[in-house]
Each structure stands twice: as structure tokens, then as C-alpha cells.
Amino acid sequence: MVIKVFDVIATAGIIALLYFVLPNSLKYPPETLMEKEKV
């Protein structure tokens, strides 16, 4: 039971990261992200 719950949370987290990170990386290249982080 507990292991299944953790697996679901892990997969959901990975999917969420993919949905948030991929569009952002497509909109802003890594170079611009680095510049924004520095500022």
C-alpha cells in the first residue's frame, strides 16, 4: 500500500516536472534561464 502510494506520487511529480520544465525550456533557452537566475 505505502509503496504504491509513493510510486504514484513519484510518477505524478515526474509528469508535473515534464509539463512545467519542457514548455519553459522550449520558450526560454538555458542561456536566458542562467541570465535570469544571475539577476
N, C-alpha and C positions, 0 to 999 in steps of 0.2 A: 504493500500500500504506500508506504513512505517513499520507497524508491521510485514508484511510478509517478508520484506527485512531483518529486524533484526532476524527473525526466521531462515531465510536461512543462514545468517552469523553465528548465534549461532550453528546451526546444522553442518555447514561446519567446524567451529572451533573445535567442539567436535570430529568430524570424524578425523580431522587432528591430534588432540591430541592423539586419539586412535591409529592412524597409526604410530605416532612418539614415543609415550610413551610405547606402548605394545612391539614392537620389541626391544627397548632399555632395558626394564625391563627383557625381556627374555634373552638377550645377557649378561647383567650385573645385577647381583642380587642387591637388595637395599643396601647391606653392602658395595659393591665395589663403588656404587654411593656415599655413605656417605663419604667413604675414599677419593674419588676424589674431593668432594666438600671441605673437610677439607684442602687438599693440595692446 
